[in-house]
Amino acid sequence: MPVYKDAKTNTWYVKDRYKDWTGKTKHLMKRGFARKREAVEWEEAFHQRLDSSLDMTFADFYQIYQQNIGSRLKASTWATKAAIIETKLLPFFGELRLRDISSVEVIQWQNQMMKERTPQGKPYSQTYLKTLHNQLSAIFNHAVRFYKLSQNPARTAGAIGEKEGGEMKIWSEEEYRRFSEAIMDKPVSFYCFELLYWCGIREGELLALSRGDFDLNRRELRITKTYHRIHGEDQITTPKTRQSVRTVALPAFLCEEMQEYFSMQYDLRPTDRVFPVSKSFLSKEILRGAAISGVKRIRVHDLRHSHVSLLIHMGYSAVAIAKRVGHKSIDITYRYAHLFPSVQTQMADELDQRREEGEFVQQKL
């Protein structure tokens, strides 16, 4: 058994080699066990997980899921998944054996989630409930596909929540102008929100911007990265999707404003972040500006919706808007369908016209 004692620290450790789920040979090393028995138990549990025994607990299978999936995702994406699993799934399913979890247990968990409340005393949103269920189902799908679990109990239980929970909130151009005037006392806030509203970029894209991303002579802004704050550290990664890498045309007035902002900065290098603030800073500032200006409260991300709404009312197509904001055109069509002007009246009028023209031709014959 590959369990050894470290004479220097008087502790025990596990050292072994194994094949992972893809067949690759990897080295196993785990130190710091106070007793040999603890090291042996850990090593046996590890090999039980490795052998894909469905007698393992949900918590043990989470470790397998983490090893298999975690390394394939962006750190920010995995951090979000891990937070959901560790706070909403493990407390309920953690000690249950994987083979013993049925749709009954899943329904009990769903009922518990629907009863839980946020720190503000509000129930979870429909979107969040759906996200929780989807993550649970993804873990069981992984067990079904690779580890011989007979079925996905989350699928049998049925989903909870809805994809779009709640009405989309946006600011009109007039509301945004009132807001922007209210936050001019803080230049960094003003210029941040100018880019968010008039360009429709994401918060992470804004906070990742460097001086070199701007070509003010050509009136262009290059979006190639996004910002995350993970475990207390700033991280710049590739954008959310392939469509997110794009060049955004800047209106002339915004180029002038950004030139003003850059002139205020001392020794700003091409690779330096233009806005060295956080997402929480933006959230606080949008609440402050809304309170001062008297406009309704919205989220920072809703400025992106507001930009799309503005472009729709200006008459641009879903394809053109999608290219600007880094979406697929089909997503724009479905998500903002209620904002596009209806053509039903035009259709009816044209049918009337065709009918009248047809009758006129028949009368002449």
N, C-alpha and C positions, 0 to 999 in steps of 0.2 A: 504494500500500500504506500503511495508516494507522499507520506507525511514525515516531516523531519523536524528536529529541534535545532534552534539557533542558539548556540552556546553563549554568544555575546549578549543577546538580549533576554535569554532564558524564556523565549516564546517558541511557539510551534508554527510551521508553515507547510503549505501544500505546493508541490512541484510536480508537474506531469505534462504530457502531450496528449492532444486529442484532435479529432477531425470535426470541423464545424458542419453546419447544415449544407454547405456547398461542397463538402468533401476536402477542403483544404486543411492541412495539418497546422495546428497552432499550439503555442506554449501556454501553459497554465501556471500562474504563480499567485499565491495568496498568503500574505504574512499576517502576523500579529495575534495569533490565537494564544490565549493564556494557558489552555490545557490541551493535551493531545486529543482528548475526546471531542472537543469543539472542532478541531481541525478535521478529524475523521468524519464527523457528522456533516460538516460543510462539504467535504470532498464527495461523500456519498450522495448528498442532495444535488451537487453539481452534475454528477454522472447520471442521476435519475432524470434531470432535466435534459441532459445530452441524449439520453436514450429515448426521449420523447414519451416517457411514461405518462399516461393520462391520470395516474394516481397523484401526480404532482399538484401542488396548490396553484391557484390562480396567480398568487404573488410570485411563485417560482417561474411560472410560464411568462410572466411579465419580464423577468430578467432575460429569458430567451428572446422574447419579442424586441426588447431593447437592443440586444446584441445584433439581431438580424436586421432590424429596421432603422434603428437610431443612427447608425453610421452612414446610411444612404440618404439621409435628409439633411437639409440645412440646420445648423445649430438652433436657429430661432424657431423653425418649424417643430423640431423635436422637443424643444423646451416647452412649447405650448401643449403638445400632446402629453408629455410627461407630467405636466402640472395637472391636467385633467385626470389622467390615470391615477396618480398618486393621491389626489385629494377627493375624487369623486367615485372611483372604481375600487381601488384597493381596500378602503375601509369597509366596504360591503362584501366584496367577493374574495378578498385576499386569502383567507384561511380555508375557503371552500376548495375541494378537489375539483380539478378541471372536468372530470367525467361526471361529477355529481351536479353540475350547474345546468338546470333545465330552464325552460321558458317561464316556469312558475317563479323561480328566483329572480329572473330578469324583470318580470312584471312587478314583483315586490320592490325591487330597486327603483324601477320607474316611478312607482307611486311615492316612494320616499323622495326622489328628486323633485317631483311636482309639488311636494309639500314644503320643501326647503325654501328658505328666504335669504335674500342678500343682506349684507350688513345694514342696508337702509330699510329693511323690512319688506321688500318687494319680492314677489315670486320670480323665479328665473324666467327669462324671455323664451319665447317659442323657438327662436333661432338657437339659443344656448342649449336648450333641452335636446334639440335635434343633433347638435354637435356632440353632446355627451353620449347619446345613443349610438351615433355613427362611430365614435371611437371604440365603444364596447364591441360593436359588431365587427369592426376591423380586426380586433384581437382574435375574436372567435373565427373569423374568416381565415386568418393566418394559421390557426390551429387546424382547421379543416383541410386547408390546401397542402400543408407541409407536415403535419404531425398526427394525421389519422383520426382527428376528432370526427365523429359520425355526422354531426350537423351543427349549425349555428343557432343556438337557442335565442339569440337576440333577434334573428330574422323571424323565427317562429312566433316570438312574442309580439312582433310588430313595432313600428317606430313610434316615437313621441315627438312632439314639437312640429314646427313648420319651417320651411326654408326661409321665408321672409316674414319675420315676426314683427309686426308693427308698421306704421305708415312712414314713408320716406319723408324726412324733413329737409327743406331747402330754404335758402335765402334768395329773395328776388334781388335784382341789381340794386334797387333803391335801398333795401335793407342792408346789403353789404356796404354800400357807400356810407350809410350812417354808422355802421360798426367800425369801418376803417378810420373814419374821422375821430372816433372815440379812443383809438389805441395809438394815435400818432405821438403820444407822449413817450412811448417806448419804441425807438426806431427799429430795433431788431424784430419786435412783434409786428410792426406795420409792414415791413418788407417780407417777412415770412408769409403773412396772410395775403399779401398782394400776389405772390407767386402761387399760393394754393388756390385762390379764387380765379385768377385770370388765366391760369395754365391747367388747372385740374389735376395736378400731380398729387401723389400720395404723400402722407406724412413722412414715411421712411425715405422716400425719394428726395424730399425736400432736405431732410436733415443729413443726407449723405452727400449733398452737392458740394463740390469744391470749385475754386475760382476757375480752374481749367475747363469746367463743364460749360462755361458761358462763352459764347462768341457774339459779343454785342454789336460788332460791325456787321455781321451777317444776320443778326437778330435771331439767334438760335440757342437753344438750351438742350444739351445732350444728357439723356437719362440712361445711365449704365449701371447703377448700383443702388443699394438701399441700406438704411441704417437700422441697427437693432441695439438694444441694451440688454445683455444677457449675463446673468449672475454678477451684476455690478460692473460689467465691462462694456465699453463701446465696441461694436463690431460692424464693419462694412462688408456686405456680401453682394452677390449678384441679385438682380431684381426678382420680383415675385414670379413672373412668367416670361416666356420668350417674347411675347408681344410688348412686354414692359420696356424692353430696350428700344429706344426711339429718340427722334429729334423733334422737339417742340418749338414751333415758330413763336417768337415773342412779339407782342405789339410794341410799337415804337415808344409809347409812353412808359412801358415797363422797362425797356432797355435804359431809358434815361434815369428811371428811379434806381435801378440796380447799379448804374454808374455812380450815382450819388452815394449809395450805400457802400460801395467798394472804396470810394474816396475817403470814407470815414474810418476805414480799417487801416491799422498800422502794420506794415510789412506782411501783407497777406500773400502767401505763396500759392502757386497754382494747385498744389495738392492739399492745401489747408481746407478744412470744413468751413463753408461760408457762414453757416448758422450753428455755432457750437452750443446749442440748447437741447432740451429733452422733449419728449412727447408730453410729459406731465406739465412742462412749462407752457406748451401750446394749449393744452386743455384748460389750464387756469386762466390763460390770457383770453381765450374765446369766451369764457364765462364772465370775466371782468368787463370785456368790451360790450357784451350783450347787456349786462346790467347798466352800464353807463349810457348806452345808446337807446335802450328800451326795446330792442328787437328781441324776437323769441330766441330761446336758448336752443342751440344745435350742437352736434359733435363736430370736432375738427374734420373728420372724414366726410361730413355732410357738405363741406365746401366743394368737394369733388363732385358730389351729386348736383350741387348748385351750378357748377361750371357746365356740366352736361346739359342741365335744364336750359341754361342760357343759350347754348349752341343750338339746341333743338328749336327754341323759339326764334332764333336767327335764321332758321330754315335749312340747316346743314343735315346731311344724311347720316344714317347710323354708321355707314362705312367710314365716312370722313371723321366723325366724332371718335369712333373706336381707335383709329390710327393715332389721333392726337393724345388720347388718355391711356393708351396701352391696354385696350380690351379687345376681345373678339367682337365683330359686328353683331353676331347673333346674341351675345350677352347684352349689348346695348339695346337691341330690339326688344328683348323680353323684359329686361329690368326696367326700362324707361318707356315701355309701350304706352302707358297711360298719359305720358307727356307729349307724345307726338300728335300733331293735329289730325283729327279724324277726316277721312276722305269719304265717309258714308254719304254726306249731303251732296258732295260733288258727283258721286256715282249716280245718285238718284236723279239729279238735274240732267246729267248727260243721257241717262236712259229716257227721260222725258223728251229731250231734244230729238233723240233717234226715233222715238215713236211718232212725234209730230212730223218729222221729215218724211217718214215712211207713209203716213197718211196723206201728206201733200202730194207725193209721187203717185199714189193710187188714184187720187181725185183727178190729176191731170190725164192719166191714162183713160 
